[in-house]
Amino acid sequence: MTDLSTNPTPAAASRALACARCGTAFTCDLSGHCWCAEETVRLPMPRDGEDCLCPSCLRASAHRQD
């Protein structure tokens, strides 16, 4: 068993992504402080098989409600 008091888990890193819809490169901060958390639009659910969307596609999708 690992003793977390002397061997803490490493901090979450950002991951490099390509938008599932347009291919634009962007990063997602896995610590929970991602750019999308600051969005004021209603965030859409991803389509089947999709990962995160870039800011432009996320906003466009939210306005279309798809």
C-alpha positions in Angstrom: 0.0 0.0 0.0 1.3 3.5 -0.9 1.7 6.0 1.9 0.3 9.3 0.5 1.8 11.4 3.3 5.3 10.7 2.0 4.5 9.9 -1.6 1.8 12.3 -2.8 0.1 11.8 -6.1 1.5 14.1 -8.9 -0.5 17.2 -9.8 -2.8 16.8 -12.8 -1.2 18.1 -16.0 -2.8 19.8 -19.0 -3.5 17.6 -22.0 -3.1 18.7 -25.6 -6.2 18.2 -27.6 -7.6 18.7 -31.1 -11.2 19.9 -31.3 -13.5 17.0 -32.1 -15.3 19.2 -34.7 -12.8 21.5 -36.4 -9.4 20.1 -35.4 -8.1 23.3 -33.7 -5.4 22.5 -31.1 -6.0 23.6 -27.5 -5.3 22.4 -24.0 -7.5 21.1 -21.2 -6.4 21.6 -17.6 -7.1 18.4 -15.8 -6.9 20.0 -12.4 -10.5 21.3 -12.9 -9.6 24.8 -13.8 -10.1 24.5 -17.5 -11.0 27.5 -19.7 -14.5 25.9 -20.2 -15.3 26.3 -16.5 -15.4 30.1 -17.1 -17.8 29.9 -20.0 -21.1 31.7 -19.4 -23.0 29.8 -22.1 -25.0 26.7 -21.3 -22.5 23.9 -22.1 -23.7 21.2 -24.5 -23.2 17.5 -24.0 -20.7 16.0 -26.5 -22.0 14.0 -29.4 -21.3 10.2 -29.2 -17.6 9.6 -29.6 -16.6 13.2 -29.2 -14.0 14.6 -26.8 -13.7 18.3 -25.7 -14.4 21.1 -28.1 -12.4 24.2 -28.7 -13.8 27.5 -27.4 -15.3 28.5 -30.8 -17.0 25.2 -31.4 -18.3 24.9 -27.9 -19.8 28.4 -28.0 -21.4 27.7 -31.5 -22.8 24.4 -30.3 -24.2 26.0 -27.2 -26.0 28.6 -29.3 -27.4 25.9 -31.6 -28.3 23.7 -28.7 -26.9 20.5 -30.3 
